Every structure is written in structure tokens, then in C-alpha cells.
Amino acid sequence: MADPPARDSDVEAFRYAVFKLFYQQAQEDKVQVDKETVFVLSELLLGYIDIFAGDLEAFCRHGKRTTITAEDVLLCCRRNDFLKGKMEKFLKKSDPSTSHNSSYKKGKNSKSV
């Protein structure tokens, strides 16, 4: 069954954004990029987004909530220290009144920091 038209247009807009960003970076780095490579990259990213969305929903349900929070996003990044650090920095910059540094629980008996 085909995706609804709204999803199709969103996917096309996403692919266009990936192409644009990839080509801009390639120009800055003075390298050549073929269209097939960028298309494969956009497909990879779309697949990762689907996985990420499922993980976010699972963390939200596990927390008995209906709203996905920044803490859920940090949980998704927990195995990638570089990405987690970037996300924490971004969150701190966007909302300095809250601290998201390692605030998720690591175990049943662990305390939040």
C-alpha cells in the first residue's frame, strides 16, 4: 500500500534538504559527490528516523507518558557519547534553566543527577 500523499511530499522535501545540505558541504570541502550517493544517504537517514521514532515512542510509553520529551531524545543518544554531548549542549543552549546532563536513570536504584 502506498504512503498517503502528505507523507510522500514530506519525504520528498526531506530528500531535497539532504541533497542541498550534502552538496553545500561538498562544495565547502571541494569534493565531488554523485547523486546516487546522496540518494542512498537520504534513504539511510529515513530508515534511521523510523527507528529513532519507534525508540522515542517506546521510551515515552515506558514512562507512562503521552508526550515525548528531551529526556527521551537523550536516552536514544545514550550509546553515542559524541551525539549525546552535542544534544545536551543544544538543549542547554535552548533552555538554560534546565539541566539535561546525564539526568536519566541508569538503573532501578540509581538516582538522577
N, C-alpha and C positions, 0 to 999 in steps of 0.2 A: 504494500500500500504506500502511496506517495505521501510525502510530508505536506501539511497544509501550506497554502501559498505564502502566508506570513512567515513561516519558518524558512521557506525557500529563499525569500528575499533577505531575511536576516543572515542566512548562511552566505549568500552572495555578497552582502555588504561586508561580512567578516572576511571573506576571501579577498575582497578588494583592499580592505585595510591591511591585511597581511602582505599582499603584493606591494602596496605602497610603502609600508614600513621597511620591508625587506630590500626593495630597490633603493630607497633613500640611504639605508645603511651601507648597501653595496657601493653606492656612489661615493659615500664618505670614505669607505675603506679602499676605494679604487680597485674593485674586483668585479668580474663578470658573473652574472647569475642567469641560468636558463629558466624559462617559465615552468618547465616540468618540475624542477626542484622546488620552486616556490609553491606550486600546487600541492606537491606531496607534503611539504611542511604545513600548509594550511589544513590538509586532511588530518595530519598527525595532531595538530592543535585542536581541531574539532573533536577528535576522539578523546583527547586529554580533558577537554572541557566537559564532555559527557561523564567521564569517570569522576572528575572533580565535583560535578553537580550531584552525582549519586552519593559520594562521600559526605558532602555538606548536608544533604538531606538526612543521611544516616546519623550523623553527629547531632543534628537538631532533634530528630526523633528520640535518640538515646537520652538526650537531655530533657525529654518530655516538653519540648517547646514547639511552637509553630513558626517561629522566626529564626532564620539563620543569622548568626552573629559573627562578629570579627573573631571571637574565640574559636568558632568552628573553622574559620579560614586558617587560623594559626595551627589548629590541630591537623589540618590537611598538609601543612608545610612542615610538620614536626620532624620528618626524616631528612629534610634538606636544610641544613643549618644556614647556608647562604641565603636561600629564599626566605626562610623564617626570619632571619635578621633584617632583610630588606622589608618584609611585611611589617615587622614590629616598628621599624624606623618610619615607614609610611604612616602607620596608624598613630604613632606618637606625634608626628608632624600634623596630621589631620585633626587629631583630638588630644591635645597635650594634657587635658585634665584626667585622662585615664591611663593607666599603665597596663600594657599587654605583655610585658616581658615575662615569659615563662609562667603565665598565670593559670595555665590549665593543669589539672591534677595529673600526676604521673602514676598514681596508684590509688587503691582504695583508701589507704591510711595516710596518704600524703596530704600535706596542707598546701593551699595556694600561696604563692609568693607575692 
